[in-house]
Amino acid sequence: MYGFHNYRQVWILRLCSLCYFVIMILFAASAAIAFVAVLLSSQYLMKWVIATMSLWALFALIFRFAASAVSCPMCMNKPLGFQRCIKHILAKSVLGNYRLAVVGSVLLRNQFLCPHCGVFVKCHVRERRRYSNM
């Protein structure tokens, strides 16, 4: 099991995972509120739709910039990035989305399976080897 080189990458990975989870919830909420607002033709609910879509855009922007700062310690690819490369045979997807599998695994188990190289990565900083002169 591999670990990250510094705390910054662990912190940003957790932030990205939380942002992606919030993005999914806000997208579903804004779609549901928009549907109800159109059925009832309510301007008050349309203000809520605009507010949730604005929050969605803010979290999507944070996720977009922060996801490029995290890379797998083994293969150096971005597990939450926007790459169109071939996935590993062991890579799992949730609802056809590889990022959602990584996000769920990070939030629930504090580790993830890299979709590019197929290595389990634990969300902690690895210990440095200390060599002594004998």
Secondary structure, DSSP 8 states (H G I E B T S, - for coil): -EEESSHHHHHHHHHHHHHHHHHHHHHHHHHHHHHHHHHHT-HHHHHHHHHHHHHHHHHHHHHHHHHTT---TTT---TTS-------TT---BTTBHHHHHHHHHHHHSEEE-TTT--EEEEEE---------
